[in-house]
Amino acid sequence: MTLEATTSLPEVMAFLADAPVMTKSRSIETTSKSDTKQLRVAIVHYWLVSMRGGEKVVEELCRMFPQADIFTLVCNPDRISDFLKTRNIRTSFLQKIPGAKRHYTKMLPLMPFALEQFDLQEYDLVLSSESGPAKGVITRADALHICYCHSPMRYIWDQFHVYRLGLPWLGRALMSITAPMLRAWDVTTASRVDVFVANSGYVANRIQRFYDRDSAVIHPPVATDDFAVGKGRGEFYLYAGQLTAYKRPDIAVRACSETGRKLIVIGEGEQTAYLKSIAGPTVQFLGHQPFPVLRDHLSRCRALLFPGTEDFGILPVETMASGRPVLAFDAGGARETVSSPHVGLRFAPQTKEALLDAIVSFEEIEDDFDPKLIRAHALKFSSMVFRERLTALIEQQLSKRSDQSADSFRRRSLGTTP
């Protein structure tokens, strides 16, 4: 890995509805797949400090464009994949601040300045991966900027009060002062994006609400080939993920504790101690576990309990790729992934009682679930599907730009340009 500090898109109705790009000295006049490999490509990601859904998308973008350079605010090489370590990663001046790898979220007010310092004048295609700030980079006027949006920044929009209440008084005060300026910057920089791509219809609605922009929907890549259908009926219910308040693990813990159902919890977070204090003897906490352990538990569980609201939620798809059903709260991306009674059930409202009703309903029909059908559903969200749909969109946009450039040249040559 080269790690270099530098100053210098309603609920989904389909997966995807449905220039030359000018460089400093030339234009690209065709848009075949081989030609896209000749583009100078920049991938902009908010920060590389773990391997979660956003970082998996970055990996796929790198496979699509092996020539791409990665720009990120902060990188912790010890917490990213070996694959990403082989890429040319350029960090912002925030990387040089002591403690940046751990306390990067506290530097949110500085992030707009850091992003705008990235020099992207060499690049024909800019792919920004947005959840934290990333789309605010300044590109060349004729470059194509596509933003793959996992979510508009939650901590300054719909989750502002949740995040703020979790801070000490000084942090709350600073967040109250800086959030209005960050919102203004966030809305303004939406105009720097040529095309928004949302990872779900849920996110597409939020992009429309906050930025007043339309977006295409392309679900994120799920490594379905990494999972296999397990044998048997399943031995326990499973909760996996961060133990944080907005994911509502307390609903799963209380539901299983009060009814004596076996629940295994994989993950860690600030709610660990609290959840252990309310858990009964049938709830087992395993903490953070490596991928092979998670994969094994996904293949052996009765069902995944998914009580939170996620923008998309890769874990339910990974569970279904393992042939196991999902009991999910009826909101967010789960409406698009747990979208058939053949793969699981959705419950509402977001309460322990509603989840218990779903568990009882599930157990009445548990033997009717076909693991092979569940896995077949999960394959609709595979990495291959992601690559094919995003490639088609990029080539469509490049072709459109090529047609527009040719039409503009034709009008100028005929003297009909206004």
Solvent accessible surface area in square Angstrom, and as a share of the most:
residue,aa,sasa,rsa
1,M,82,0.37
2,T,76,0.44
3,L,65,0.32
4,E,78,0.35
5,A,42,0.33
6,T,16,0.09
7,T,78,0.45
8,S,66,0.42
9,L,1,0.00
10,P,114,0.72
11,E,81,0.36
12,V,31,0.18
13,M,176,0.79
14,A,59,0.46
15,F,44,0.18
16,L,22,0.11
17,A,77,0.60
18,D,133,0.69
19,A,1,0.01
20,P,14,0.09
21,V,1,0.00
22,M,80,0.36
23,T,23,0.13
24,K,144,0.61
25,S,107,0.69
26,R,119,0.43
27,S,35,0.22
28,I,19,0.10
29,E,129,0.58
30,T,82,0.48
31,T,34,0.20
32,S,55,0.35
33,K,134,0.57
34,S,75,0.48
35,D,35,0.18
36,T,9,0.05
37,K,89,0.38
38,Q,120,0.53
39,L,3,0.01
40,R,91,0.33
41,V,0,0.00
42,A,0,0.00
43,I,0,0.00
44,V,0,0.00
45,H,0,0.00
46,Y,20,0.08
47,W,27,0.09
48,L,0,0.00
49,V,13,0.07
50,S,26,0.17
51,M,54,0.24
52,R,127,0.46
53,G,27,0.26
54,G,9,0.08
55,E,7,0.03
56,K,85,0.36
57,V,0,0.00
58,V,0,0.00
59,E,16,0.07
60,E,13,0.06
61,L,2,0.01
62,C,1,0.00
63,R,115,0.42
64,M,14,0.06
65,F,7,0.03
66,P,75,0.47
67,Q,60,0.26
68,A,3,0.03
69,D,14,0.07
70,I,0,0.00
71,F,2,0.01
72,T,0,0.00
73,L,0,0.00
74,V,0,0.00
75,C,0,0.00
76,N,23,0.12
77,P,27,0.17
78,D,123,0.64
79,R,143,0.52
80,I,10,0.05
81,S,29,0.18
82,D,112,0.58
83,F,60,0.25
84,L,0,0.00
85,K,62,0.26
86,T,92,0.54
87,R,34,0.12
88,N,40,0.21
89,I,0,0.00
90,R,55,0.20
91,T,1,0.00
92,S,0,0.00
93,F,61,0.26
94,L,0,0.00
95,Q,34,0.15
96,K,139,0.59
97,I,62,0.31
98,P,127,0.80
99,G,41,0.39
100,A,2,0.02
101,K,87,0.37
102,R,193,0.70
103,H,71,0.32
104,Y,39,0.15
105,T,78,0.46
106,K,150,0.64
107,M,20,0.09
108,L,21,0.10
109,P,56,0.35
110,L,76,0.38
111,M,0,0.00
112,P,11,0.07
113,F,131,0.54
114,A,0,0.00
115,L,0,0.00
116,E,54,0.24
117,Q,89,0.40
118,F,5,0.02
119,D,77,0.40
120,L,1,0.00
121,Q,65,0.29
122,E,84,0.37
123,Y,1,0.00
124,D,0,0.00
125,L,0,0.00
126,V,0,0.00
127,L,5,0.02
128,S,0,0.00
129,S,0,0.00
130,E,0,0.00
131,S,13,0.09
132,G,1,0.01
133,P,1,0.01
134,A,0,0.00
135,K,1,0.00
136,G,0,0.00
137,V,0,0.00
138,I,82,0.42
139,T,29,0.17
140,R,25,0.09
141,A,109,0.84
142,D,38,0.20
143,A,3,0.02
144,L,1,0.00
145,H,1,0.00
146,I,2,0.01
147,C,0,0.00
148,Y,7,0.03
149,C,0,0.00
150,H,16,0.07
151,S,0,0.00
152,P,0,0.00
153,M,1,0.00
154,R,53,0.19
155,Y,32,0.12
156,I,1,0.00
157,W,50,0.17
158,D,66,0.34
159,Q,45,0.20
160,F,20,0.08
161,H,126,0.56
162,V,80,0.46
163,Y,82,0.31
164,R,66,0.24
165,L,129,0.64
166,G,66,0.63
167,L,66,0.33
168,P,94,0.59
169,W,182,0.64
170,L,97,0.48
171,G,18,0.18
172,R,76,0.28
173,A,40,0.31
174,L,98,0.49
175,M,24,0.11
176,S,47,0.30
177,I,110,0.56
178,T,23,0.14
179,A,1,0.01
180,P,72,0.45
181,M,123,0.55
182,L,11,0.05
183,R,59,0.21
184,A,61,0.47
185,W,37,0.13
186,D,0,0.00
187,V,66,0.38
188,T,84,0.49
189,T,0,0.00
190,A,4,0.03
191,S,91,0.59
192,R,76,0.28
193,V,4,0.03
194,D,60,0.31
195,V,24,0.14
196,F,2,0.01
197,V,0,0.00
198,A,0,0.00
199,N,8,0.04
200,S,0,0.00
201,G,1,0.01
202,Y,69,0.26
203,V,0,0.00
204,A,14,0.11
205,N,58,0.30
206,R,19,0.07
207,I,0,0.00
208,Q,77,0.34
209,R,190,0.69
210,F,28,0.12
211,Y,13,0.05
212,D,110,0.57
213,R,61,0.22
214,D,121,0.63
215,S,31,0.20
216,A,20,0.16
217,V,18,0.10
218,I,1,0.00
219,H,11,0.05
220,P,5,0.03
221,P,5,0.03
222,V,1,0.01
223,A,48,0.37
224,T,4,0.02
225,D,126,0.65
226,D,68,0.35
227,F,8,0.03
228,A,68,0.53
229,V,54,0.31
230,G,18,0.18
231,K,195,0.82
232,G,63,0.60
233,R,132,0.48
234,G,19,0.18
235,E,106,0.48
236,F,3,0.01
237,Y,1,0.00
238,L,0,0.00
239,Y,7,0.03
240,A,8,0.06
241,G,32,0.31
242,Q,77,0.34
243,L,1,0.00
244,T,20,0.12
245,A,49,0.38
246,Y,60,0.23
247,K,25,0.11
248,R,78,0.28
249,P,0,0.00
250,D,19,0.10
251,I,3,0.02
252,A,0,0.00
253,V,1,0.00
254,R,84,0.31
255,A,0,0.00
256,C,0,0.00
257,S,24,0.15
258,E,105,0.47
259,T,59,0.35
260,G,47,0.45
261,R,50,0.18
262,K,100,0.42
263,L,0,0.00
264,I,11,0.05
265,V,1,0.01
266,I,9,0.05
267,G,11,0.11
268,E,100,0.45
269,G,33,0.32
270,E,131,0.59
271,Q,34,0.15
272,T,35,0.20
273,A,79,0.62
274,Y,93,0.35
275,L,0,0.00
276,K,109,0.46
277,S,87,0.56
278,I,41,0.21
279,A,27,0.21
280,G,20,0.19
281,P,143,0.90
282,T,45,0.26
283,V,15,0.09
284,Q,90,0.40
285,F,44,0.18
286,L,46,0.23
287,G,25,0.24
288,H,133,0.59
289,Q,48,0.21
290,P,75,0.47
291,F,83,0.35
292,P,76,0.48
293,V,45,0.26
294,L,33,0.17
295,R,91,0.33
296,D,61,0.32
297,H,17,0.08
298,L,0,0.00
299,S,20,0.13
300,R,77,0.28
301,C,0,0.00
302,R,51,0.19
303,A,0,0.00
304,L,0,0.00
305,L,1,0.00
306,F,20,0.08
307,P,1,0.01
308,G,4,0.04
309,T,38,0.22
310,E,28,0.13
311,D,13,0.07
312,F,5,0.02
313,G,11,0.11
314,I,34,0.17
315,L,27,0.13
316,P,0,0.00
317,V,0,0.00
318,E,25,0.11
319,T,0,0.00
320,M,0,0.00
321,A,0,0.00
322,S,0,0.00
323,G,0,0.00
324,R,14,0.05
325,P,3,0.02
326,V,0,0.00
327,L,0,0.00
328,A,0,0.00
329,F,26,0.11
330,D,37,0.19
331,A,19,0.14
332,G,5,0.05
333,G,0,0.00
334,A,2,0.02
335,R,99,0.36
336,E,18,0.08
337,T,0,0.00
338,V,3,0.02
339,S,57,0.37
340,S,29,0.19
341,P,98,0.62
342,H,122,0.54
343,V,3,0.02
344,G,3,0.03
345,L,38,0.19
346,R,94,0.34
347,F,10,0.04
348,A,62,0.48
349,P,88,0.55
350,Q,48,0.21
351,T,49,0.28
352,K,44,0.19
353,E,99,0.45
354,A,11,0.08
355,L,0,0.00
356,L,31,0.16
357,D,97,0.50
358,A,9,0.07
359,I,0,0.00
360,V,70,0.40
361,S,52,0.33
362,F,1,0.00
363,E,46,0.20
364,E,136,0.61
365,I,70,0.36
366,E,12,0.05
367,D,119,0.61
368,D,115,0.59
369,F,26,0.11
370,D,58,0.30
371,P,39,0.24
372,K,159,0.67
373,L,105,0.52
374,I,0,0.00
375,R,49,0.18
376,A,54,0.42
377,H,19,0.08
378,A,0,0.00
379,L,74,0.37
380,K,101,0.43
381,F,6,0.02
382,S,17,0.11
383,S,20,0.13
384,M,120,0.54
385,V,35,0.20
386,F,2,0.01
387,R,78,0.28
388,E,106,0.47
389,R,75,0.27
390,L,2,0.01
391,T,30,0.18
392,A,53,0.41
393,L,10,0.05
394,I,1,0.01
395,E,34,0.15
396,Q,84,0.37
397,Q,25,0.11
398,L,6,0.03
399,S,43,0.27
400,K,94,0.40
401,R,52,0.19
402,S,19,0.12
403,D,93,0.48
404,Q,107,0.48
405,S,41,0.27
406,A,49,0.38
407,D,52,0.27
408,S,31,0.20
409,F,130,0.54
410,R,127,0.46
411,R,93,0.34
412,R,140,0.51
413,S,76,0.49
414,L,129,0.64
415,G,65,0.63
416,T,84,0.49
417,T,64,0.37
418,P,162,1.02
